[in-house]
Amino acid sequence: MQQIGGKRLEPFSRDKLFLSLYDSVGHRPAAISDATALTSSVINRLRPHMSKGAVARSVIAQVALVVLNRFDKVASVHYAARHKY
């Protein structure tokens, strides 16, 4: 694993993001399509936060929480309980 500034880097996984969002919107009837759209929204909002091709895990969680909060408050509470940001 590569490190920058003492922090371990790991490749970004769209699927991992999707699954965490799906887990949070699983109570919704259209959970798969909701999670797919939310994943795209989060990724689009991450672009300005990238530095040298990297983005901190905490930033990913914060952006995902903002997107979820605007979409479904219950899902955002569920996500916040499972992810540090």
N, C-alpha and C positions, 0 to 999 in steps of 0.2 A: 504494500500500500504506500502510495506517495504521501508526503507530508509537506505542508507549507505553513511556516510560522508555528511549528510544533503541533499543528492540527492535522489529524488523519483525513485524507481525502478518499471519497468513494464515488463511483460513477452515479450520476443522477438516474433514477429509475422511474420512468413514467408509470410503469405498472405498479410500483410500490406506492406512488402517490395516489393512483386510481383506487387501489385496494383500501387505503386508509380513508379516502373520501367515501367510497362505497360503504365501508363499515359504519360511517357516521350518518349516511342517508338511507341505510337499509330499511328503515321504518316507512319509507315512502313507496307508493305503488310503482313508480317508474325509477327505481333506484339505479338501475344500470345506466339508463340514458341520462339521468341526473348526474351521476358520478362522472360519466364521460364528458359532459358539458362543463362540469366544475373543474375537472382535470385540465381541460383546454384553457379555461379562464385563469386558473392558477399559473400555468406555464407562461401564458402571455403576460401576466403581471410580474413574473419573476425576471424577465429580461432586463429591466432597468437596474436590478439589484446585483447583476452579475459583475464580478471583478476578475479579470484574467481568466475568464471561462469557468469561474467557480461561484457558487452561492452557498451561504451557510445554511445548515439544516434548520437553525432557529428562524432564519428569514423565510424559508419554505413554509414552516409551521405558521408563522405570523400571517403570511399572505393567504395561506389556505384558510386560516381562521377568519380573516376579514371577508373573503369570498363566501364562505359558508354562513357567516353571520348575516350577510345581506340576503342570502337565499333561504335559510331555514335556521331559526334560532335554536331549535332543539338539536339539530345536527351540529351546530357550532359548539354547544355546551358539551356534547358527546366527544367531539374532536379535541376540545381544550382539555378535557379530563384525561385523554390518552396521550397527548403530545406536549412536550415542553417547548416553550417559546420564550 
